[in-house]
Amino acid sequence: MSELKTCFKRVDYDLAGLLHYLDIGDIGLPDIQRPFVWSNAKVRDLFDSMYRGFPVGYFLFWENVQANGAKQIGVGDKQHAVPSRLIVDGQQRLTSLYAVFRGKKVLDDDYRERLIEIAFRPRDGRFEVADAATRRDPEWIPNISDLWASGKSSYQMVKGFLSSLQEKTALSEDEEEHISHNLDRLFDLLKYPFTALEIASTVDEEQVADIFVRINSEGVKLNQADFILTLLSVFWDKGRADLEDFCRASRQAPTGGGNASPFNHFIEPDPDQLLRVSVALGFERGRLKSVYQVLRGKDLDTGVFSVERRDAQFKILQETQADVLNLTHWHQFLSALIGAGFRSGEMISSQNALLYAYAFYLIGRLKYKAPEHKLQKAIGRWFFFSSLTGRYTSSPETVMDGDLNRLKNLTDGDAFLSILNNLMENELTNDFWTTTLPAALESSSARNPELFAFVAAQNRLGAPVLFSHKKISDLIDPALRTKKKSLERHHLFPRAWLEKAGEKDLKVINQMANYALLEWPENISISDDPPSKYVNEIRQRFEASEWKRMSEMHALPEAWETMSYESFLKARRGLMASVIRRGFETLQ
């Protein structure tokens, strides 16, 4: 217990004091731990609880002895560049309060600024999220931020509201008094008491991280990535800002001008994901926690701390992050995925596989100088492989650590490419293709990596859309903007027909092997007809050679339309595995 007393102390504040310290920058948020994720309804509930005198939780601060500075809540500059206390927990609550009381904007999930507007009805003390109805109704104050941002006294605001309301409806003295009382109570929220637990500056980052990740208070559950990004803001504010700028731009399609942008159709990365790539590139580590060890100057091999080590490692992190955020590197890597048959985020089952493939691309390009034309195919193949096998699905950091260890002390690009190739060949044995993969295809999951690999293989092989002369790769181009998707997943044995035949289990009906990509008009025309009917009609449109190739590319057994459903599924799974293998082998 005595150890806990040296770890933190209790400090009491009223809300007015907290807001003042935020105004001048004495209490600082090392940027927002993540974009503001509370809904306006949750902010409304916070104000309602405080208005009723209910407790709404404590804050956890960390005394700051850093000289690098930290970002602040809200938008705009602060009087103090270096805050003396950093918010570890309670950020969403404090951001809510600051945003409403000061009329400040916050960042939403897409890194866009938004204003939180909470309405209040003094007649019954009710709070609501502002909308068109509350803005029209004279009974409501449509945005309570105006009460404090106007600079007027509470007397002037109460008098003004009553005058406006009386123009619309007659008020008795009792009603006036009641409304005035409720408005005074709202103004008195500035006196609302809060307790903060302040962690001493002598507590090191790993201890604070341990405290941080254990907390799950009223807000969003915090994790290791949140703490590391918070810490990054303390040590390297610009680095955090660069990460967030990149992530923000990746979510927004460029609007003319021809300027380069990280926007893409595969992933909208978060800052911690890109930081993970930087650590892999710069320090050959797959674990995100290595970041705060780097920032503190811990030798990742010996565990010894030193200022010299910190400076050296920090310089490496700065350099590698610049490489990770380099738009040429980013788009060259993404083009490798396109070359492997993957066209958009709809075909990505594992973001870990994508991010780690990016790390391997950068390592091969920058560290081992692998020729770009060889690297493109190798990385596309590696992503295909790691996605298909679920390599980074279970314990991804541990697996990545092992992979990175195999890449240490290589001499050149050929050695790097050879290691990747050996890892793939050791796992993708003949048994994998003929036994393991067909078994994995026995699934009804809509986001199965094996299914995405099948479509990627079809793209690699130039497969036509089923029952069409157009190519699959052309119609799943994410740049196409249509009211209705060009391609739809079609039950080869229609669901309604199977149900009439007695099959009720949706997991059986929706087997991956029962699906194929069709153009939507074709899908509609087939409707619920059995394959024995619609296949013979459609076959007449194609030459025998065209039909044969189409059937091969879609893994359709010969005379499949006459097979029993169970026999068809088993036969097609084996053929789908063969198509995936053929597509993968084109990347060699």
N, C-alpha and C positions, 0 to 999 in steps of 0.2 A: 504493500500500500504506500510505503514511503517513496518507493521508486516512481509511482504514478504521480505523486505530488510534485516531483521535480520535473515531470514531463509537461504538465500544463497547469494553468491557473484559471480561475473563474473571474470574468469581468462582466459587470452589468452595464447595459446601455439602454437609453430610450431611443425610439425610432428617429427622432429629430437629430440626435447625436450621430447615429449611424449614417444617416443621409449626409450630414455635414462632412464627416470623415471621407465619405465616398466623393463628395463634391470636390474636396481639395486634394484627393488622391492619397490620403494618409492610410486608408484601407483600400487595398488594390486587389483586383482580380487578375491573375496572370493570364489575361485574356479569358474568354468564356470557355470553361472546360470542354464544352461542346456547344454548338449553336443552341439558342434558347428553345427548349423542347416542350415547355409547358404550354398547354392550350390556354386560350383566353378564359375558358370556363374554369380552369384550375386556378387561374389568377383571381377570378371572381370569388371562388370559394375561399381563397386565402383572406381576402378582404372581409368577407362575411364572417369568418371565424374570428378575426381580430375585432370586428365591430361588436360581436356578441361577447367579447371578453374571454374567448377560448384560447388556450395555449397553442402555439403553432410551431414549436420546436426551437432548438438552440442553433447557434452558429459555431463552427470550428475554424479558428484562425491559426495561422503559423507566423510567428514573429520572423521578419525578414531582415537578414543582415547582408543581402547581396547588393551590389552596386550597379547591376546591369539595368535595373528598372523593370517594370512590368506593365502590361496593358491594364486598362481600367474598364469598369462597367460603363456601358452606354457608348455614345458616339461623340467624339470631340476630345480636346486636350484637357489636362488637369493641372492644378497648381503645383502639386508635388510629383516629380517624375519618378521618384523611388518611394513606393509605399512601405510603411513599417510593418504592416500586417497583410498577409495573403489569405484569401478565402480558400479553405480546404473543403468544407462542407457547408451547405446552405446557400450555394450560389444561385440556384433557381429562385428561391424565395427572395433573396436580397435583390436580385436582378428585377424580379417582379415589382417589388416595392419601389426601387429606385426609378424604374421605367415609368410607373404610374404617377408617383409623387412629383417627379421632375419632368414628366411629359417627354421622356427620352425614348429613342428608338432602340430596338434590339435586333439581333440577327436571328433569322429563322433557319429551318433545316437546310435550305438551299443558299444560305449565306446572304440572304437579302434582308435589308432593313425593314422592319415593320413597327407600327405603333400599336400599343396595347390600349384599347379604350374600354373602360368599365363604366357602366351607367348606374345611377343610384336614384331610388324613389324615396324622398324624405317622408312621405306620408306613412309608409309602413316599414322603412328601413331596409328595403329590398335592393340587392345588387343584381345586375344582369350584364352580360356582354352586350356592348352597344350595337344596335342595329337600326334599320330605317324606322322601325316602330318607336323605339325609345327617343330617337332624334326628333320625331314629329310631336310626341306627346309632351305637353307642358308640365305634366306631373313628374317628369324625369329630368335629372341632370345628366345629359347624354355622355359626358366624359368628365369624370371626377378629377382628372389631372388639371382641368381648368381652375378648380378651386384653389390649388396651391401655386399654379404657374402664373396666375393673373397678377399676383402681387397685391391684391386687395385684402383688406382685413376680413375676418370671419363675419363681423357685424355687417360690413358692406355686402358681402356675398349672400348672407341670409336675407337681408332686406331686399336685395335685388331679385332673389328668387321668388320671395313672397309677392313682390309687386308684379312680376311677370305672371305668376300663377293666378293672382286675383283678377287680372285682365281677362282670363278665360273662365274662371269659376269663382263663385262667392265662397269665402272662408269665414268660419266662426272664430271667435277668440281662442277657444280651446284647440281648434285645428291649427291655428297659427302658432300657438305655443308648442303643440306637439311636433309640428314640422320643424320649428326652430330648435327644439331640444334634439331631434334626430340629426339635424345638420351640425349642431355643436358637438354631438357625439362623434360624428364623422371627422370633424376637425381635430378632435382630441386623439385621434389615432396617432398623431405625431408623438404623443406621450406614451405610446404602447411600450411596455418593458420587454427587453430581450436579454437573454444570457448568452455570453460567448465563452467558449473554452479556448484558451489561447495556448498553443504548443510553443514551448521555448525554442529560441533560435539555435540552442545548443543540440537539439535533437536532429540527428542526421536524416538524410533523405530516405534511406531504406526503412527507418522506423516510421517516418511520416507516411511513406507508401503503404506500410503495413496497416497503419491506422486508417488511411484513406480507403483502401480496398475492402476493409471490414464494415465500413459504414453503409447502411441502407436505410436512410431516414425517409422523410416525407417525399423527397424528390426522386430523381432517376438513380437507379443503382449505379455506383461508381465502380470502375475497374482499373486495372493496372495501366491501360493505355491512357485513361483520363489523367491519372497522376503524372505520368511521364510527360504528357503534353503540357500540363500545368507547370511542371518543373522546367521544361524546355523554355517556356516563356520567361521564367526567372533568369535563366542563364543566357538565353539567346533569343531575344524578342523578335528580331528580324527573321530568324530562321523559321519560327512558328508562323509569322505573318506570311512568309513566302510559301510555306506549305498550304496555308489556308487560301491564299490567292490562287494557287494552282488548282486546288480542289473546287473552289468556287467557279473558276473559269471552265473546268471540265464538265460542269453541269449546265452550262449555257451555250447554246449554239452561237457562233459568231454572227454578227449582223452586218454583213458587207465589209468593204474595206480591204479584204484579203489578208488581214493580220493573222499570224500564226496563233494557234490556241490549243490547249490540251483537250478540248472537247473531242469526244469520240463516242462510238456506239457500243463499247464493251463494258466500261466500268466508270462509275462516279466515285473515285477514291476518297477516302477519309485521310486526314493528316497522319494518323498513327500508322496507316497501311503503308504510306510512302516512307515514313520514318523507318519502318521495318525493312524496306528495300535498302535504305541507306546503310543500316547496320550490317546487313548481309554483304553489301558491296565493300564497305570500308573496313569492317572488322571480322568478316567471315563468321558471323554469328547469326543464328536464326531466332534468337530470343530477344523480344522487345525490351526486356528489363536491362539488357546490356547498355541501353541509352543512358540511364541515370548513373550507371557505373562509369561510363565514358565521361559524362559531365562532371563527375566527382573526382576523376583522375585515378580510377582503380585499374591496375594492370589486369586485363581480362584473363591472363594465364596464371599469374602469381598471386593475385589478390592484394598486392601492395599498393598503397595510395601515395601519390606525390603530386606536387604542383606542376612539376615539369611534365609528368605523364599526362596530367589533365590538359595542359596547353597543347601538347602534341596530338592527343586524341581529339580534342575539340577542333583542331585545324583539319584533321582527317574528316570529321563529321561534316564540317562546312564544305569541304571539297566534294565529298561524295553526294551530299544533298544537291549540290549544284548539278552534278551529273544526272541524278535521278530526275530532277525537274527540267532538264534540257529537252526542249521540244523535239529536236531532231532525234535524240535517243528514244524518246517516248513513242513517236509515231513510226519510227523504223521497227521498233519492237512490235507494235500493234499490227504492222503490215505482215509480220511473220505469222501472226495468228490467222490473218486473212489468207495467207498463202497455204496454211494448214487446213483450210476449209471452214474455219469458224468465222462467222460474218457479223455477229452482234452479241450483246449481253444476254439475249434470249437463249444462246447456246452455251453459256458459261455456267457450269454447275458448281464451280469452286473458285472463289476469288483468291483464295490462298494459292492455288495452282497458278493463276495468272500473275500474281505479284511475285512469287518466287521465280517464275519463268523470266520475269522482267529482271530480277536480280542476276540470274544466270546470263541473260543477254548482256547486261552491263559488264559483268565480270569477264565474259568472253571477249567482248569488244575492247574494253579499256585496259584490262589487266593482262590478258594473254594475246591481244591483237589478232584474234581470229579473223580471217577474211570475211567480209560482210556477206558475200554470196553463199559461203558455206554456213555461216552463223545463222542466217535467216532460216534455212531449211532445218538446221539442227535444233533451233529454239522452237520453231513450229512443231517439230516432231516431239520435242520434250514436253511441250504443253499438251499435245494430243495424248501422249503417253501418261503424263501425271494426272490429267483429267480423267482419262478412261479408267485408270487403275485406282483412282481415289487415293493417290499417294499422300496427299496432305489433308486428308479428312480426319484422321485420328492422330492426336499428338503432333500437330504440324510443326511446331517449333523444334521438337526433338528430332523428327525426321529431317528437317531442313539442316539442323546442326550436323547430322551425320553426312548429309550430301555435301555440305560445304567443307567438311573435314577432308573429304576425298579429293577436293580441288586444290588443296594447299600444296605449295612447293612444286607446282608444275612448271615446265620450261617454256611452253609456247602454245599457240592456238590449236595446233594439231593434237597435242596431248590433252588439252581441255575438251575438245570435241570427242576424242577417243574415250575419255572417262564417261561422258554423258551417254555415248553409244553403248558402252559396256553395261552401264546400269540398266539401260532399256532392254538390251538383249538378254540379260540375266533374268529378267522378270517376264518378258514376253516370249515365253517358250511355246513350243508347238502345243503343249497341253493347255496353256492359257487360251490359245486361239480356238482349239477344238472342244474343250471341256468347260473351262472356267467361264469364258465369255458367253457362250450360249446359255449357261445356267444363270448368269447375271442378267441376261436379257429377259428372263422369265419374271417380269415385273410390270406393274400397272402405274408406276410413278410417272408423273408428267414431266418431272425435271430429273430424269435419270441420265447420268453421264454417258452410259452406253448408247442411249438414244441419240444424244447430241453427237457422239463420235460417229454414229451411223450416217447422220446427215452431213457431217463434215467430210466423211469418206465419199459420199455421193457427190459433194461439191468438187472434191479432188479429182474424181473420175469423170466429171462432166456429165453427170446423170441428168436425163430429162425428167421433168415432172411426170408423174404417172398419168397416163392417158393424154399426154400433151407433147408437142414438139418443142416447147420452151424448156430452158434449163432451170433446175432448182436454184442454182447459185444466182441467177438473174432475178428471180422472183422473191428471194429472201434478202435482197439488198436492203439494208436499213435506211438507205437514202431515199427509198421510194416512199412517197407520202400519199396514201390512198384512204378513202373512207372505209373500205373494207379490206381486210388482209388478203393479199393476192393468193396465198396458199392456206389451206385448212387441213387439219389432221382428220383423216377420213377412216372410219371403220371399214375395213375390207369385207368383213362379215358384219353387216349392219346390226346395231344394237337391238332395234325393234324386232328384226327377224330372228336374232338369237333368243330373245325373250319369248317369242311365240313358239320357238322350238324347245323351250323349257329351261334355258340357261338364265338364272336369275342373279348369279354372283357377278357384281360389277368388276371385281378384281380379275375375273376371268374374261369378261367381255372387253375390258379396257386394257388388255395385255398389249405391251409395246409391239409385239409381232402382229397385232391386228390393225395396226395403224400405217397409213401412208399419206404422203403430202399430195394433195390435189388442188387444182384451181377451184375457187369457191363455186363458180357456176356448175362445174362438173359434179362437185359434191352434192349440190342441191338436186341435180337431175337424177342422180343415182337413187337418192332417197332411201327407202327401206327395201329395195329389191335385193334378192339373194345374189351372190356372185355368179351362180349358174345361169342367171338371166342377164344381168347387166354386162358381164365380161364378154359374152359372145356378140352382143350388140356393138360394144366399143371396139372389139378386135377388128371389125370390118374397116375401120378408118385407117389402119396402118399396114404397111408392107410387112411381110413375114420377118425380115431382118430387123426392122424397127421394133416390132413387138418382142422379138427375142432379146434384143439389147435392153429394152425397157424392163422386161421381166428380170433379167440378170441384175440390173442396177438397183432394183427394188426388192431383191432377194425373194422373188416369187417362184415357188416350185412349179415344175411343169404340170399343167392341168390342175392347178391349185383350186380352181373354182369348183371342181368336182370332189375335192377331198372333204373328209370330216373335219370339223373345226379343230378338234384336239390334234389330229395328225398334221393339219396345216400349221398350227402354232409351233409344234416341235420342229417340223422341217424348215420353217422360215427362220427360226432362231439360229439354226446352224448356218443358213445362207447369209443372214444378216452379219454374223460374226466373220464370215468369209469376205463380205464387202468391206467391213471395217478394216480387216487385215490388208486387203488390196489397197485401200485408200491410204493407210498408214505407210505401207511399203513404197508408195510413190514419193515419199519424202526422203528416202535414202539417197 
